[in-house]
Amino acid sequence: MSINNDSVRKKLIEITNQGLMLKAIALNVGIDVNDLSRFKGGMECLEQSDVEILSEYLNKVHIPQWKNIVPEKSNCQ
């Protein structure tokens, strides 16, 4: 199954814009951070197998957005 590089790139940009560091992603998926940076910038420098691993990882990443979380009421008095 072929993964669309553009959709993975958009997801990578979205995740890094939410605060996850590119270096952390690179370490977790086992891709050189420089190659990942070039991929993020629009260069086709990742092998298809790396794009598939990256896609799988990014689909599992969840970064909670604090501004959207409603605080629970405390039972303490």
All heavy atoms as a GROMACS GRO file, in nm:
protein
  607
    1MET      N    1   0.085  -0.118   0.000
    1MET     CA    2   0.000   0.000   0.000
    1MET      C    3   0.090   0.124   0.000
    1MET      O    4   0.179   0.139   0.083
    1MET     CB    5  -0.088  -0.003   0.125
    1MET     CG    6  -0.178   0.118   0.137
    1MET     SD    7  -0.298   0.096   0.268
    1MET     CE    8  -0.229   0.199   0.393
    2SER      N    9   0.064   0.212  -0.092
    2SER     CA   10   0.144   0.333  -0.105
    2SER      C   11   0.080   0.447  -0.025
    2SER      O   12  -0.040   0.473  -0.038
    2SER     CB   13   0.155   0.372  -0.252
    2SER     OG   14   0.232   0.487  -0.265
    3ILE      N   15   0.160   0.512   0.057
    3ILE     CA   16   0.114   0.624   0.139
    3ILE      C   17   0.143   0.753   0.063
    3ILE      O   18   0.250   0.769   0.005
    3ILE     CB   19   0.188   0.626   0.274
    3ILE    CG1   20   0.171   0.495   0.349
    3ILE    CG2   21   0.145   0.742   0.359
    3ILE    CD1   22   0.040   0.474   0.416
    4ASN      N   23   0.049   0.847   0.066
    4ASN     CA   24   0.066   0.975   0.000
    4ASN      C   25   0.162   1.063   0.081
    4ASN      O   26   0.132   1.098   0.195
    4ASN     CB   27  -0.071   1.042  -0.015
    4ASN     CG   28  -0.065   1.173  -0.087
    4ASN    OD1   29   0.028   1.252  -0.070
    4ASN    ND2   30  -0.166   1.198  -0.168
    5ASN      N   31   0.276   1.097   0.021
    5ASN     CA   32   0.376   1.178   0.090
    5ASN      C   33   0.321   1.313   0.134
    5ASN      O   34   0.354   1.362   0.242
    5ASN     CB   35   0.499   1.199   0.002
    5ASN     CG   36   0.586   1.077  -0.007
    5ASN    OD1   37   0.557   0.973   0.050
    5ASN    ND2   38   0.694   1.088  -0.081
    6ASP      N   39   0.238   1.374   0.050
    6ASP     CA   40   0.184   1.507   0.084
    6ASP      C   41   0.095   1.503   0.207
    6ASP      O   42   0.101   1.593   0.291
    6ASP     CB   43   0.107   1.566  -0.035
    6ASP     CG   44   0.198   1.605  -0.149
    6ASP    OD1   45   0.317   1.636  -0.123
    6ASP    OD2   46   0.153   1.603  -0.264
    7SER      N   47   0.014   1.400   0.221
    7SER     CA   48  -0.073   1.392   0.339
    7SER      C   49   0.009   1.367   0.466
    7SER      O   50  -0.022   1.422   0.572
    7SER     CB   51  -0.181   1.284   0.321
    7SER     OG   52  -0.123   1.156   0.311
    8VAL      N   53   0.115   1.286   0.455
    8VAL     CA   54   0.202   1.261   0.571
    8VAL      C   55   0.276   1.389   0.607
    8VAL      O   56   0.290   1.425   0.724
    8VAL     CB   57   0.300   1.145   0.542
    8VAL    CG1   58   0.397   1.126   0.658
    8VAL    CG2   59   0.224   1.017   0.514
    9ARG      N   60   0.322   1.463   0.506
    9ARG     CA   61   0.392   1.590   0.530
    9ARG      C   62   0.299   1.689   0.601
    9ARG      O   63   0.340   1.756   0.697
    9ARG     CB   64   0.439   1.648   0.397
    9ARG     CG   65   0.521   1.775   0.412
    9ARG     CD   66   0.574   1.823   0.278
    9ARG     NE   67   0.678   1.733   0.228
    9ARG     CZ   68   0.664   1.654   0.120
    9ARG    NH1   69   0.555   1.656   0.049
    9ARG    NH2   70   0.764   1.574   0.085
   10LYS      N   71   0.175   1.699   0.556
   10LYS     CA   72   0.079   1.791   0.620
   10LYS      C   73   0.054   1.751   0.765
   10LYS      O   74   0.047   1.837   0.854
   10LYS     CB   75  -0.053   1.792   0.542
   10LYS     CG   76  -0.044   1.866   0.412
   10LYS     CD   77  -0.176   1.860   0.337
   10LYS     CE   78  -0.161   1.924   0.199
   10LYS     NZ   79  -0.285   1.913   0.120
   11LYS      N   80   0.042   1.622   0.791
   11LYS     CA   81   0.022   1.574   0.927
   11LYS      C   82   0.145   1.605   1.014
   11LYS      O   83   0.132   1.646   1.129
   11LYS     CB   84  -0.006   1.424   0.926
   11LYS     CG   85  -0.038   1.365   1.060
   11LYS     CD   86  -0.173   1.406   1.110
   11LYS     CE   87  -0.208   1.331   1.236
   11LYS     NZ   88  -0.334   1.373   1.293
   12LEU      N   89   0.265   1.587   0.957
   12LEU     CA   90   0.389   1.618   1.029
   12LEU      C   91   0.393   1.766   1.065
   12LEU      O   92   0.426   1.802   1.179
   12LEU     CB   93   0.509   1.579   0.944
   12LEU     CG   94   0.647   1.612   1.000
   12LEU    CD1   95   0.672   1.539   1.131
   12LEU    CD2   96   0.755   1.577   0.897
   13ILE      N   97   0.359   1.851   0.973
   13ILE     CA   98   0.358   1.995   0.999
   13ILE      C   99   0.255   2.030   1.105
   13ILE      O  100   0.282   2.108   1.197
   13ILE     CB  101   0.332   2.073   0.867
   13ILE    CG1  102   0.453   2.059   0.774
   13ILE    CG2  103   0.302   2.220   0.895
   13ILE    CD1  104   0.429   2.106   0.632
   14GLU      N  105   0.138   1.969   1.097
   14GLU     CA  106   0.033   1.993   1.197
   14GLU      C  107   0.079   1.954   1.337
   14GLU      O  108   0.062   2.030   1.433
   14GLU     CB  109  -0.092   1.913   1.158
   14GLU     CG  110  -0.206   1.921   1.255
   14GLU     CD  111  -0.320   1.828   1.216
   14GLU    OE1  112  -0.348   1.816   1.095
   14GLU    OE2  113  -0.378   1.767   1.307
   15ILE      N  114   0.139   1.837   1.348
   15ILE     CA  115   0.185   1.787   1.479
   15ILE      C  116   0.297   1.875   1.534
   15ILE      O  117   0.299   1.908   1.653
   15ILE     CB  118   0.232   1.640   1.467
   15ILE    CG1  119   0.115   1.549   1.433
   15ILE    CG2  120   0.302   1.594   1.594
   15ILE    CD1  121   0.009   1.533   1.538
   16THR      N  122   0.392   1.915   1.450
   16THR     CA  123   0.501   2.000   1.499
   16THR      C  124   0.450   2.140   1.534
   16THR      O  125   0.502   2.202   1.627
   16THR     CB  126   0.618   2.008   1.399
   16THR    OG1  127   0.569   2.052   1.272
   16THR    CG2  128   0.686   1.874   1.385
   17ASN      N  129   0.349   2.188   1.464
   17ASN     CA  130   0.290   2.317   1.498
   17ASN      C  131   0.219   2.313   1.634
   17ASN      O  132   0.204   2.416   1.699
   17ASN     CB  133   0.193   2.364   1.390
   17ASN     CG  134   0.263   2.416   1.266
   17ASN    OD1  135   0.382   2.444   1.268
   17ASN    ND2  136   0.189   2.427   1.158
   18GLN      N  137   0.177   2.194   1.675
   18GLN     CA  138   0.112   2.179   1.805
   18GLN      C  139   0.213   2.164   1.918
   18GLN      O  140   0.176   2.160   2.034
   18GLN     CB  141   0.017   2.059   1.804
   18GLN     CG  142  -0.104   2.080   1.717
   18GLN     CD  143  -0.193   1.958   1.713
   18GLN    OE1  144  -0.172   1.859   1.784
   18GLN    NE2  145  -0.294   1.963   1.630
   19GLY      N  146   0.341   2.154   1.883
   19GLY     CA  147   0.443   2.156   1.988
   19GLY      C  148   0.535   2.037   1.998
   19GLY      O  149   0.632   2.040   2.073
   20LEU      N  150   0.507   1.928   1.926
   20LEU     CA  151   0.596   1.813   1.933
   20LEU      C  152   0.720   1.842   1.849
   20LEU      O  153   0.710   1.880   1.734
   20LEU     CB  154   0.525   1.686   1.882
   20LEU     CG  155   0.600   1.555   1.898
   20LEU    CD1  156   0.641   1.530   2.043
   20LEU    CD2  157   0.516   1.439   1.848
   21MET      N  158   0.836   1.826   1.909
   21MET     CA  159   0.962   1.859   1.844
   21MET      C  160   0.995   1.757   1.735
   21MET      O  161   0.976   1.637   1.753
   21MET     CB  162   1.075   1.862   1.946
   21MET     CG  163   1.055   1.962   2.059
   21MET     SD  164   1.061   2.132   2.004
   21MET     CE  165   1.231   2.146   1.961
   22LEU      N  166   1.047   1.808   1.625
   22LEU     CA  167   1.086   1.723   1.512
   22LEU      C  168   1.190   1.620   1.556
   22LEU      O  169   1.185   1.504   1.514
   22LEU     CB  170   1.140   1.810   1.399
   22LEU     CG  171   1.149   1.746   1.262
   22LEU    CD1  172   1.011   1.710   1.210
   22LEU    CD2  173   1.219   1.839   1.165
   23LYS      N  174   1.281   1.660   1.644
   23LYS     CA  175   1.384   1.569   1.693
   23LYS      C  176   1.322   1.451   1.769
   23LYS      O  177   1.367   1.338   1.755
   23LYS     CB  178   1.484   1.643   1.782
   23LYS     CG  179   1.598   1.557   1.828
   23LYS     CD  180   1.701   1.636   1.904
   23LYS     CE  181   1.817   1.546   1.944
   23LYS     NZ  182   1.922   1.619   2.013
   24ALA      N  183   1.218   1.478   1.848
   24ALA     CA  184   1.151   1.371   1.922
   24ALA      C  185   1.084   1.273   1.827
   24ALA      O  186   1.088   1.152   1.847
   24ALA     CB  187   1.049   1.430   2.020
   25ILE      N  188   1.022   1.326   1.724
   25ILE     CA  189   0.957   1.240   1.624
   25ILE      C  190   1.064   1.154   1.556
   25ILE      O  191   1.046   1.032   1.541
   25ILE     CB  192   0.881   1.324   1.520
   25ILE    CG1  193   0.766   1.400   1.588
   25ILE    CG2  194   0.828   1.236   1.407
   25ILE    CD1  195   0.699   1.504   1.500
   26ALA      N  196   1.173   1.216   1.516
   26ALA     CA  197   1.281   1.143   1.448
   26ALA      C  198   1.335   1.030   1.536
   26ALA      O  199   1.358   0.919   1.487
   26ALA     CB  200   1.392   1.240   1.410
   27LEU      N  201   1.356   1.058   1.663
   27LEU     CA  202   1.406   0.955   1.755
   27LEU      C  203   1.306   0.840   1.770
   27LEU      O  204   1.345   0.724   1.775
   27LEU     CB  205   1.437   1.016   1.891
   27LEU     CG  206   1.560   1.107   1.897
   27LEU    CD1  207   1.567   1.177   2.033
   27LEU    CD2  208   1.686   1.028   1.870
   28ASN      N  209   1.178   0.873   1.777
   28ASN     CA  210   1.076   0.771   1.797
   28ASN      C  211   1.055   0.681   1.676
   28ASN      O  212   1.022   0.564   1.691
   28ASN     CB  213   0.943   0.834   1.838
   28ASN     CG  214   0.938   0.868   1.984
   28ASN    OD1  215   0.957   0.782   2.068
   28ASN    ND2  216   0.915   0.993   2.015
   29VAL      N  217   1.071   0.736   1.557
   29VAL     CA  218   1.048   0.655   1.437
   29VAL      C  219   1.178   0.602   1.375
   29VAL      O  220   1.174   0.523   1.283
   29VAL     CB  221   0.965   0.731   1.331
   29VAL    CG1  222   0.827   0.762   1.383
   29VAL    CG2  223   1.034   0.856   1.283
   30GLY      N  224   1.292   0.648   1.426
   30GLY     CA  225   1.419   0.598   1.377
   30GLY      C  226   1.461   0.656   1.242
   30GLY      O  227   1.526   0.588   1.163
   31ILE      N  228   1.424   0.780   1.217
   31ILE     CA  229   1.462   0.849   1.094
   31ILE      C  230   1.557   0.962   1.131
   31ILE      O  231   1.536   1.030   1.232
   31ILE     CB  232   1.337   0.906   1.022
   31ILE    CG1  233   1.243   0.792   0.981
   31ILE    CG2  234   1.377   0.988   0.901
   31ILE    CD1  235   1.110   0.838   0.924
   32ASP      N  236   1.659   0.983   1.051
   32ASP     CA  237   1.753   1.092   1.075
   32ASP      C  238   1.678   1.225   1.078
   32ASP      O  239   1.595   1.252   0.991
   32ASP     CB  240   1.859   1.093   0.965
   32ASP     CG  241   1.962   1.202   0.988
   32ASP    OD1  242   2.051   1.183   1.072
   32ASP    OD2  243   1.951   1.307   0.921
   33VAL      N  244   1.706   1.307   1.178
   33VAL     CA  245   1.635   1.434   1.194
   33VAL      C  246   1.656   1.527   1.075
   33VAL      O  247   1.565   1.602   1.038
   33VAL     CB  248   1.670   1.501   1.329
   33VAL    CG1  249   1.812   1.555   1.328
   33VAL    CG2  250   1.572   1.611   1.363
   34ASN      N  251   1.774   1.522   1.014
   34ASN     CA  252   1.799   1.607   0.898
   34ASN      C  253   1.714   1.563   0.778
   34ASN      O  254   1.660   1.647   0.705
   34ASN     CB  255   1.948   1.605   0.861
   34ASN     CG  256   2.031   1.668   0.970
   34ASN    OD1  257   1.998   1.773   1.022
   34ASN    ND2  258   2.139   1.601   1.006
   35ASP      N  259   1.701   1.432   0.758
   35ASP     CA  260   1.615   1.381   0.651
   35ASP      C  261   1.469   1.417   0.677
   35ASP      O  262   1.396   1.455   0.586
   35ASP     CB  263   1.629   1.229   0.637
   35ASP     CG  264   1.764   1.187   0.583
   35ASP    OD1  265   1.834   1.272   0.523
   35ASP    OD2  266   1.800   1.069   0.601
   36LEU      N  267   1.429   1.406   0.803
   36LEU     CA  268   1.291   1.439   0.838
   36LEU      C  269   1.264   1.587   0.817
   36LEU      O  270   1.156   1.626   0.769
   36LEU     CB  271   1.264   1.398   0.983
   36LEU     CG  272   1.118   1.396   1.027
   36LEU    CD1  273   1.035   1.304   0.938
   36LEU    CD2  274   1.107   1.353   1.172
   37SER      N  275   1.361   1.670   0.850
   37SER     CA  276   1.347   1.814   0.829
   37SER      C  277   1.334   1.848   0.681
   37SER      O  278   1.250   1.930   0.641
   37SER     CB  279   1.467   1.887   0.889
   37SER     OG  280   1.459   2.025   0.866
   38ARG      N  281   1.414   1.783   0.600
   38ARG     CA  282   1.406   1.806   0.455
   38ARG      C  283   1.270   1.759   0.400
   38ARG      O  284   1.209   1.824   0.316
   38ARG     CB  285   1.521   1.737   0.382
   38ARG     CG  286   1.653   1.812   0.400
   38ARG     CD  287   1.761   1.755   0.310
   38ARG     NE  288   1.813   1.627   0.358
   38ARG     CZ  289   1.912   1.612   0.443
   38ARG    NH1  290   1.971   1.718   0.495
   38ARG    NH2  291   1.952   1.492   0.480
   39PHE      N  292   1.223   1.645   0.450
   39PHE     CA  293   1.092   1.593   0.409
   39PHE      C  294   0.983   1.693   0.446
   39PHE      O  295   0.895   1.724   0.366
   39PHE     CB  296   1.066   1.457   0.474
   39PHE     CG  297   0.930   1.401   0.444
   39PHE    CD1  298   0.902   1.344   0.321
   39PHE    CD2  299   0.829   1.407   0.539
   39PHE    CE1  300   0.776   1.293   0.293
   39PHE    CE2  301   0.704   1.356   0.512
   39PHE     CZ  302   0.677   1.299   0.388
   40LYS      N  303   0.989   1.743   0.568
   40LYS     CA  304   0.891   1.842   0.615
   40LYS      C  305   0.893   1.966   0.527
   40LYS      O  306   0.789   2.025   0.501
   40LYS     CB  307   0.920   1.879   0.761
   40LYS     CG  308   0.824   1.980   0.819
   40LYS     CD  309   0.863   2.017   0.961
   40LYS     CE  310   0.778   2.132   1.009
   40LYS     NZ  311   0.829   2.189   1.132
   41GLY      N  312   1.011   2.005   0.480
   41GLY     CA  313   1.026   2.123   0.397
   41GLY      C  314   0.987   2.104   0.251
   41GLY      O  315   0.995   2.197   0.173
   42GLY      N  316   0.947   1.983   0.214
   42GLY     CA  317   0.898   1.960   0.079
   42GLY      C  318   0.989   1.878  -0.010
   42GLY      O  319   0.954   1.853  -0.126
   43MET      N  320   1.102   1.836   0.040
   43MET     CA  321   1.191   1.754  -0.042
   43MET      C  322   1.152   1.607  -0.026
   43MET      O  323   1.111   1.564   0.081
   43MET     CB  324   1.336   1.775   0.000
   43MET     CG  325   1.385   1.917  -0.018
   43MET     SD  326   1.550   1.942   0.045
   43MET     CE  327   1.644   1.854  -0.078
   44GLU      N  328   1.164   1.534  -0.133
   44GLU     CA  329   1.133   1.390  -0.130
   44GLU      C  330   1.258   1.314  -0.093
   44GLU      O  331   1.330   1.266  -0.178
   44GLU     CB  332   1.083   1.345  -0.268
   44GLU     CG  333   0.961   1.420  -0.318
   44GLU     CD  334   0.836   1.391  -0.238
   44GLU    OE1  335   0.823   1.281  -0.183
   44GLU    OE2  336   0.751   1.482  -0.230
   45CYS      N  337   1.289   1.304   0.036
   45CYS     CA  338   1.416   1.242   0.075
   45CYS      C  339   1.396   1.120   0.165
   45CYS      O  340   1.494   1.066   0.215
   45CYS     CB  341   1.506   1.344   0.144
   45CYS     SG  342   1.430   1.413   0.288
   46LEU      N  343   1.273   1.075   0.183
   46LEU     CA  344   1.249   0.957   0.265
   46LEU      C  345   1.210   0.839   0.176
   46LEU      O  346   1.140   0.855   0.076
   46LEU     CB  347   1.136   0.982   0.365
   46LEU     CG  348   1.160   1.085   0.473
   46LEU    CD1  349   1.038   1.094   0.564
   46LEU    CD2  350   1.284   1.054   0.554
   47GLU      N  351   1.256   0.722   0.213
   47GLU     CA  352   1.215   0.601   0.144
   47GLU      C  353   1.069   0.572   0.180
   47GLU      O  354   1.020   0.613   0.286
   47GLU     CB  355   1.303   0.484   0.186
   47GLU     CG  356   1.447   0.500   0.140
   47GLU     CD  357   1.530   0.378   0.171
   47GLU    OE1  358   1.472   0.269   0.192
   47GLU    OE2  359   1.653   0.392   0.173
   48GLN      N  360   1.000   0.500   0.093
   48GLN     CA  361   0.858   0.472   0.114
   48GLN      C  362   0.835   0.400   0.247
   48GLN      O  363   0.739   0.427   0.317
   48GLN     CB  364   0.802   0.390  -0.002
   48GLN     CG  365   0.652   0.373   0.003
   48GLN     CD  366   0.575   0.504  -0.004
   48GLN    OE1  367   0.618   0.599  -0.068
   48GLN    NE2  368   0.462   0.510   0.062
   49SER      N  369   0.927   0.310   0.285
   49SER     CA  370   0.911   0.238   0.412
   49SER      C  371   0.917   0.336   0.530
   49SER      O  372   0.843   0.320   0.628
   49SER     CB  373   1.018   0.130   0.426
   49SER     OG  374   1.148   0.186   0.421
   50ASP      N  375   1.003   0.438   0.521
   50ASP     CA  376   1.012   0.539   0.628
   50ASP      C  377   0.886   0.625   0.632
   50ASP      O  378   0.839   0.660   0.740
   50ASP     CB  379   1.135   0.628   0.608
   50ASP     CG  380   1.265   0.556   0.639
   50ASP    OD1  381   1.261   0.455   0.713
   50ASP    OD2  382   1.370   0.602   0.590
   51VAL      N  383   0.831   0.656   0.516
   51VAL     CA  384   0.708   0.735   0.510
   51VAL      C  385   0.593   0.656   0.574
   51VAL      O  386   0.512   0.712   0.648
   51VAL     CB  387   0.673   0.774   0.364
   51VAL    CG1  388   0.536   0.841   0.358
   51VAL    CG2  389   0.780   0.865   0.306
   52GLU      N  390   0.590   0.526   0.552
   52GLU     CA  391   0.485   0.443   0.610
   52GLU      C  392   0.498   0.436   0.762
   52GLU      O  393   0.398   0.447   0.834
   52GLU     CB  394   0.490   0.302   0.550
   52GLU     CG  395   0.448   0.301   0.404
   52GLU     CD  396   0.472   0.169   0.335
   52GLU    OE1  397   0.516   0.071   0.402
   52GLU    OE2  398   0.449   0.162   0.212
   53ILE      N  399   0.620   0.422   0.812
   53ILE     CA  400   0.643   0.420   0.958
   53ILE      C  401   0.605   0.555   1.018
   53ILE      O  402   0.539   0.562   1.122
   53ILE     CB  403   0.790   0.385   0.989
   53ILE    CG1  404   0.818   0.241   0.951
   53ILE    CG2  405   0.824   0.411   1.135
   53ILE    CD1  406   0.965   0.204   0.951
   54LEU      N  407   0.647   0.663   0.952
   54LEU     CA  408   0.615   0.797   1.000
   54LEU      C  409   0.465   0.819   1.002
   54LEU      O  410   0.411   0.872   1.100
   54LEU     CB  411   0.683   0.901   0.910
   54LEU     CG  412   0.658   1.048   0.943
   54LEU    CD1  413   0.705   1.082   1.084
   54LEU    CD2  414   0.727   1.137   0.840
   55SER      N  415   0.396   0.776   0.899
   55SER     CA  416   0.250   0.790   0.892
   55SER      C  417   0.182   0.717   1.007
   55SER      O  418   0.093   0.771   1.073
   55SER     CB  419   0.199   0.737   0.758
   55SER     OG  420   0.059   0.740   0.753
   56GLU      N  421   0.226   0.594   1.031
   56GLU     CA  422   0.169   0.515   1.140
   56GLU      C  423   0.190   0.584   1.275
   56GLU      O  424   0.099   0.592   1.358
   56GLU     CB  425   0.231   0.375   1.141
   56GLU     CG  426   0.170   0.282   1.241
   56GLU     CD  427   0.229   0.142   1.234
   56GLU    OE1  428   0.292   0.107   1.134
   56GLU    OE2  429   0.213   0.069   1.334
   57TYR      N  430   0.310   0.636   1.297
   57TYR     CA  431   0.341   0.705   1.422
   57TYR      C  432   0.256   0.831   1.438
   57TYR      O  433   0.195   0.853   1.543
   57TYR     CB  434   0.490   0.741   1.426
   57TYR     CG  435   0.528   0.823   1.546
   57TYR    CD1  436   0.546   0.764   1.671
   57TYR    CD2  437   0.545   0.960   1.536
   57TYR    CE1  438   0.579   0.840   1.782
   57TYR    CE2  439   0.579   1.037   1.646
   57TYR     CZ  440   0.595   0.976   1.769
   57TYR     OH  441   0.628   1.052   1.879
   58LEU      N  442   0.250   0.913   1.333
   58LEU     CA  443   0.175   1.039   1.341
   58LEU      C  444   0.025   1.016   1.364
   58LEU      O  445  -0.040   1.097   1.429
   58LEU     CB  446   0.197   1.122   1.215
   58LEU     CG  447   0.340   1.174   1.194
   58LEU    CD1  448   0.350   1.245   1.059
   58LEU    CD2  449   0.384   1.265   1.307
   59ASN      N  450  -0.027   0.906   1.312
   59ASN     CA  451  -0.168   0.876   1.332
   59ASN      C  452  -0.198   0.835   1.476
   59ASN      O  453  -0.314   0.840   1.519
   59ASN     CB  454  -0.215   0.767   1.235
   59ASN     CG  455  -0.230   0.818   1.095
   59ASN    OD1  456  -0.260   0.936   1.073
   59ASN    ND2  457  -0.208   0.732   0.998
   60LYS      N  458  -0.095   0.797   1.551
   60LYS     CA  459  -0.114   0.758   1.691
   60LYS      C  460  -0.085   0.869   1.789
   60LYS      O  461  -0.119   0.859   1.906
   60LYS     CB  462  -0.029   0.635   1.722
   60LYS     CG  463  -0.076   0.514   1.646
   60LYS     CD  464   0.001   0.392   1.680
   60LYS     CE  465  -0.054   0.278   1.595
   60LYS     NZ  466  -0.005   0.150   1.630
   61VAL      N  467  -0.021   0.976   1.740
   61VAL     CA  468   0.014   1.088   1.827
   61VAL      C  469  -0.111   1.168   1.862
   61VAL      O  470  -0.191   1.201   1.775
   61VAL     CB  471   0.119   1.180   1.759
   61VAL    CG1  472   0.136   1.309   1.837
   61VAL    CG2  473   0.251   1.109   1.744
   62HIS      N  474  -0.125   1.198   1.991
   62HIS     CA  475  -0.233   1.284   2.037
   62HIS      C  476  -0.174   1.388   2.131
   62HIS      O  477  -0.115   1.352   2.233
   62HIS     CB  478  -0.342   1.204   2.108
   62HIS     CG  479  -0.446   1.291   2.169
   62HIS    ND1  480  -0.542   1.356   2.094
   62HIS    CD2  481  -0.468   1.328   2.296
   62HIS    CE1  482  -0.618   1.429   2.175
   62HIS    NE2  483  -0.575   1.412   2.299
   63ILE      N  484  -0.190   1.514   2.095
   63ILE     CA  485  -0.143   1.622   2.180
   63ILE      C  486  -0.265   1.695   2.233
   63ILE      O  487  -0.336   1.759   2.156
   63ILE     CB  488  -0.051   1.719   2.102
   63ILE    CG1  489   0.070   1.643   2.047
   63ILE    CG2  490  -0.007   1.834   2.192
   63ILE    CD1  491   0.160   1.724   1.959
   64PRO      N  492  -0.292   1.684   2.362
   64PRO     CA  493  -0.409   1.753   2.417
   64PRO      C  494  -0.391   1.904   2.411
   64PRO      O  495  -0.283   1.956   2.434
   64PRO     CB  496  -0.416   1.704   2.562
   64PRO     CG  497  -0.284   1.646   2.591
   64PRO     CD  498  -0.218   1.610   2.462
   65GLN      N  499  -0.495   1.971   2.375
   65GLN     CA  500  -0.493   2.117   2.368
   65GLN      C  501  -0.563   2.170   2.493
   65GLN      O  502  -0.684   2.156   2.508
   65GLN     CB  503  -0.563   2.166   2.241
   65GLN     CG  504  -0.497   2.117   2.113
   65GLN     CD  505  -0.353   2.161   2.101
   65GLN    OE1  506  -0.324   2.280   2.107
   65GLN    NE2  507  -0.263   2.066   2.085
   66TRP      N  508  -0.487   2.229   2.583
   66TRP     CA  509  -0.536   2.272   2.712
   66TRP      C  510  -0.652   2.369   2.701
   66TRP      O  511  -0.747   2.364   2.778
   66TRP     CB  512  -0.423   2.333   2.794
   66TRP     CG  513  -0.467   2.367   2.932
   66TRP    CD1  514  -0.487   2.491   2.983
   66TRP    CD2  515  -0.500   2.275   3.036
   66TRP    NE1  516  -0.529   2.484   3.113
   66TRP    CE2  517  -0.538   2.351   3.149
   66TRP    CE3  518  -0.501   2.137   3.045
   66TRP    CZ2  519  -0.577   2.292   3.268
   66TRP    CZ3  520  -0.539   2.079   3.166
   66TRP    CH2  521  -0.576   2.157   3.274
   67LYS      N  522  -0.649   2.457   2.602
   67LYS     CA  523  -0.754   2.557   2.590
   67LYS      C  524  -0.890   2.494   2.561
   67LYS      O  525  -0.993   2.557   2.582
   67LYS     CB  526  -0.720   2.660   2.483
   67LYS     CG  527  -0.712   2.603   2.344
   67LYS     CD  528  -0.672   2.709   2.245
   67LYS     CE  529  -0.660   2.647   2.106
   67LYS     NZ  530  -0.611   2.740   2.010
   68ASN      N  531  -0.893   2.368   2.516
   68ASN     CA  532  -1.018   2.300   2.484
   68ASN      C  533  -1.065   2.209   2.596
   68ASN      O  534  -1.171   2.149   2.585
   68ASN     CB  535  -1.002   2.219   2.356
   68ASN     CG  536  -0.973   2.306   2.236
   68ASN    OD1  537  -1.014   2.421   2.232
   68ASN    ND2  538  -0.903   2.252   2.140
   69ILE      N  539  -0.986   2.197   2.702
   69ILE     CA  540  -1.021   2.107   2.813
   69ILE      C  541  -1.100   2.184   2.917
   69ILE      O  542  -1.060   2.292   2.960
   69ILE     CB  543  -0.894   2.046   2.876
   69ILE    CG1  544  -0.822   1.961   2.772
   69ILE    CG2  545  -0.927   1.966   3.000
   69ILE    CD1  546  -0.690   1.906   2.819
   70VAL      N  547  -1.213   2.127   2.958
   70VAL     CA  548  -1.294   2.190   3.062
   70VAL      C  549  -1.251   2.131   3.196
   70VAL      O  550  -1.253   2.010   3.214
   70VAL     CB  551  -1.445   2.159   3.038
   70VAL    CG1  552  -1.530   2.218   3.148
   70VAL    CG2  553  -1.487   2.210   2.901
   71PRO      N  554  -1.208   2.216   3.290
   71PRO     CA  555  -1.163   2.165   3.420
   71PRO      C  556  -1.277   2.099   3.496
   71PRO      O  557  -1.392   2.142   3.490
   71PRO     CB  558  -1.114   2.288   3.494
   71PRO     CG  559  -1.138   2.406   3.407
   71PRO     CD  560  -1.200   2.359   3.280
   72GLU      N  561  -1.242   1.989   3.564
   72GLU     CA  562  -1.342   1.920   3.646
   72GLU      C  563  -1.361   1.996   3.776
   72GLU      O  564  -1.269   2.058   3.830
   72GLU     CB  565  -1.295   1.778   3.678
   72GLU     CG  566  -1.284   1.692   3.556
   72GLU     CD  567  -1.237   1.552   3.590
   72GLU    OE1  568  -1.240   1.515   3.711
   72GLU    OE2  569  -1.196   1.481   3.499
   73LYS      N  570  -1.484   1.990   3.830
   73LYS     CA  571  -1.512   2.056   3.958
   73LYS      C  572  -1.456   1.970   4.070
   73LYS      O  573  -1.466   1.847   4.069
   73LYS     CB  574  -1.662   2.074   3.978
   73LYS     CG  575  -1.721   2.173   3.881
   73LYS     CD  576  -1.868   2.196   3.909
   73LYS     CE  577  -1.922   2.299   3.812
   73LYS     NZ  578  -2.062   2.329   3.837
   74SER      N  579  -1.395   2.034   4.166
   74SER     CA  580  -1.335   1.965   4.278
   74SER      C  581  -1.441   1.935   4.384
   74SER      O  582  -1.531   2.015   4.409
   74SER     CB  583  -1.224   2.052   4.338
   74SER     OG  584  -1.174   1.991   4.454
   75ASN      N  585  -1.429   1.820   4.449
   75ASN     CA  586  -1.520   1.782   4.558
   75ASN      C  587  -1.468   1.830   4.693
   75ASN      O  588  -1.532   1.811   4.794
   75ASN     CB  589  -1.540   1.630   4.561
   75ASN     CG  590  -1.619   1.582   4.440
   75ASN    OD1  591  -1.698   1.657   4.383
   75ASN    ND2  592  -1.598   1.459   4.402
   76CYS      N  593  -1.349   1.889   4.694
   76CYS     CA  594  -1.290   1.938   4.820
   76CYS      C  595  -1.362   2.064   4.865
   76CYS      O  596  -1.403   2.146   4.785
   76CYS     CB  597  -1.141   1.968   4.800
   76CYS     SG  598  -1.046   1.823   4.755
   77GLN      N  599  -1.372   2.078   4.999
   77GLN     CA  600  -1.438   2.198   5.052
   77GLN      C  601  -1.347   2.274   5.140
   77GLN      O  602  -1.262   2.235   5.203
   77GLN     CB  603  -1.563   2.158   5.128
   77GLN     CG  604  -1.664   2.094   5.036
   77GLN     CD  605  -1.792   2.060   5.109
   77GLN    OE1  606  -1.810   2.093   5.226
   77GLN    NE2  607  -1.881   1.996   5.041
   0.00000   0.00000   0.00000
